[in-house]
Structures are given as C-alpha cells and as structure tokens.
Amino acid sequence: MGTEKPDQHRPKPPQVQENWLAMIAGKPQVGLAEYPLLSDAHVTGQFSAGPYTLINTAPVPEERIVKPTIVLRIAEHLAPESPSFKKTDAALYHGGAFPEEVASLMSLALGIRVRAGMASRIFLMDDPKGQPISWGRRQYQTEIIDKSRQGWVLPRVAQGPHSLSDLERIFNIPHLPFDTCIVLLRAARMYQEALWISESAPSLSWLLLVSAVETAASHFGVQKSDALTSLKDWNPNLYRTLESCEQSTLQTVAEQLRQISGSTRKFLDFMMHFKPAESADRPPEQFQIAWTDTNLRGALNKIYNYRSKALHDGTPFPFPMCEPPIKLEAHWKAPSEKPLGSVSALGAVWVEDDLPMLLHTFEYIARNALVKWWQQSLQLDKVSGL
C-alpha cells in the first residue's frame, strides 16, 4: 500500500504523486528546486511531507497584496523522460506544471488564493547553498487582487489566518489511487482558479466552483440511479408533463436524456453525501439558509440549473448571488448567507425563492465537500489496499 508502481493496465500517477512514490521506493534524489508560492492570504506555520517542504516567508499581511508568501522546496526523484509523439495523451493534463499541483492542493485544503511562480533557486548536488535563477517568464511582480465591489465576495478566503498545519490531515498523496489523484488535481485546479477571479468575475467563479464539484462527483459516482429518477431531479416540470404519457414513452425519453439528467443527479448526490456541518460562525437566523437536507438539495439543484443556463444559454448567474455578503451589525459572527429578499437589477427580476445562497456560502459547502471526499478517498485506499 502506498508504494505501488503503474503498469500498462493502470493509469499513470500525476507528477506530485509519482515523485513521492519514487522517494518511498528509494530512488535517488536527482535535483532540488525552490518555487515561490504567491498568495494574498495570511498563512501561519510550516509544513513538510515526503519530498515537499513549505517554508513560510512570514510577510507582513496586507489586504489585497499578493506576495511570495511560501517557498515550495521540491526534492526531485524522477529522472527526465522523453515524451512519445505516437499519439495524443492528455490523461494527466490539468493545465498546470508540477509545482502548481502542490499549490492547487494547498489552495483547496486551506481555502486560500495561492499559485506557483517559476523556479527561483536550484541546488546542485555539490552546492548546499543553491544557485538563484530566473529562467521562467512569469516571475514575482507586485500584484493586487482586483476587488471591484464593496466588501469581499469571499470573506473567508481574504481574511483571517490560515495554518499550514491543516495540510497534515489530508496531504498524504501516496495513499490515493492514481485515477482519484488526477481527478482531485483537476477539481483543485478549478477551485484554485475560481478563487483568483472571485472578486472581479464572481459569475465565472460560480461556474468553476460547480465544475470542480462535478469533476469529483462524476468520478465518485455516489449511486447509479435509474433514468426516471434522474429525469425527475433534473427537470421536474418535464417529468410531470411526460407522466401522462405511456410508461414506455416516459422511459424512452428518460433514457435518451440520461446523460444530461444523470450529471445533475451525480452533482446533487455528491454534495449531499459529503455536505459539511454548518459553520460554527453564522449570522442571525433570518440571514441564514436552512441547513436541512430538503432545503440544501433544492438550493443546489437550482444552482446546477443556473450553471447549465450559463454554459448553454449564456445567461450569467443571478447578479444578487454574486454580490458580497452583508454584515449589518459588528457583533454578528458571520455575514449573511443569502441575498436579502427579491431583487431587481440590470434589467432582470429575481424573486427570493430563486436566490438560494451567496457565492461565499456555496464556496464553503463545495470546498468542504471536496475535502471530505479527499479524506474518504485516503481512508478507502487504506482499507482496500489500492
């Protein structure tokens, strides 16, 4: 367990996992490099696991200012390989380089904006001090988070300390099945990107967060529901219309739409299976969403429908759901979790029931659901020995 080697019948592990497994297998270290991890978050503590060390540079926290907050030191145990150009192979593609894999997992685990810069120092085997380098095109420059609204759209992400020690409970990458690890990375990369644009383009952030969950949900497959149930969850109005038809007709239509309706079912089942406990810090009751299974499932179903409309009809997520949360009194433990009442804006009208929650509320549910799935994947792996 944890030291498996890929074969021709199993998927190849992503680099962040393969490098760690190579170290466990006793392969010699072939290099050592450092990369700045850029963030606007107040990060505390230190962390080291396997071939990866996170060194806290302890910058003075400044709101909106992106700095090289962490130095990622990677001990490399993988010798360079020449790619084969016989056929296209995107099995491990997620749009980022090796250091970005660590950064995206860190982003998801801690709930912060963080991304990797280019290598800043390499260590030759006979040079313990290392050699500073500037080979890449994207080096650190002063950057300010584009906060185009009054107040933070995602206040948890922007404010408060975030401890690297929280990585200890889930950053056990070798114990993930290879296929689960690449799915986790893709979900983490979408979550990571969603946070970077949340303040300037929250409607697009909604899309990325929903897609991050959907990526994990498709892989997890909480349960294989029948076509009729999937259709009913996906489009209850269409289901009611077809109920008057012959059963064979209803079944045929449901089967034809199963690929579409099944994705909704997977999303909802995943979110309900891994839904987190309600936060300890919440606003007064009238500004909360109801944390019941019935209400959450209904709210998440509306969110998934908004996502579909945004992708296929070009209709953005409702403007009120993209706004910063309101905190009317200083003594509130947390800001509002949902828009306050019906809203008319930008030539549109939304009634209160069609505005289930704000982006920061969904981010809390989505991130914690993904983290719980990550944790369970580790536990299942230990039981199954995969």
Stockholm file with secondary structure:
# STOCKHOLM 1.0

chainA/1-386         MGTEKPDQHRPKPPQVQENWLAMIAGKPQVGLAEYPLLSDAHVTGQFSAGPYTLINTAPVPEERIVKPTIVLRIAEHLAPESPSFKKTDAALYHGGAFPEEVASLMSLALGIRVRAGMASRIFLMDDPKGQPISWGRRQYQTEIIDKSRQGWVLPRVAQGPHSLSDLERIFNIPHLPFDTCIVLLRAARMYQEALWISESAPSLSWLLLVSAVETAASHFGVQKSDALTSLKDWNPNLYRTLESCEQSTLQTVAEQLRQISGSTRKFLDFMMHFKPAESADRPPEQFQIAWTDTNLRGALNKIYNYRSKALHDGTPFPFPMCEPPIKLEAHWKAPSEKPLGSVSALGAVWVEDDLPMLLHTFEYIARNALVKWWQQSLQLDKVSGL
#=GR chainA/1-386 SS CCCCCCCTTSCCCCHHHHHHHHHHTTCCCCEEEEEEEEESSEEESCEEETTEEEEECCCCCCTTEEEEEEEEEEEECCCCCCCCCSSCCCTTCCSCCHHHHHHHHHHHHHTCCEEECCCCEEECTTCTTCEECCCSSCCCCCEECCCCSSSCSSHHHHSSEEEGGGGGGTCCGGGSCHHHHHHHHHHHHHHHHHHHHTTTCHHHHHHHHHHHHHHHHHHHCCCCCCHHHHHHHHCHHHHHHHTTSCHHHHHHHHHHTHHHHHHHHHHHHHHHHSCCCCCSSCCCGGGSCCCSHHHHHHHHHHHHHHHHHHHHTCCCCCGGGGSCCCCCSTTCSSCCSSCCSCEEETTEEECGGGCCCCHHHHHHHHHHHHHHHHHHHHHHHHHHTC
#=GC SS_cons         CCCCCCCTTSCCCCHHHHHHHHHHTTCCCCEEEEEEEEESSEEESCEEETTEEEEECCCCCCTTEEEEEEEEEEEECCCCCCCCCSSCCCTTCCSCCHHHHHHHHHHHHHTCCEEECCCCEEECTTCTTCEECCCSSCCCCCEECCCCSSSCSSHHHHSSEEEGGGGGGTCCGGGSCHHHHHHHHHHHHHHHHHHHHTTTCHHHHHHHHHHHHHHHHHHHCCCCCCHHHHHHHHCHHHHHHHTTSCHHHHHHHHHHTHHHHHHHHHHHHHHHHSCCCCCSSCCCGGGSCCCSHHHHHHHHHHHHHHHHHHHHTCCCCCGGGGSCCCCCSTTCSSCCSSCCSCEEETTEEECGGGCCCCHHHHHHHHHHHHHHHHHHHHHHHHHHTC
//
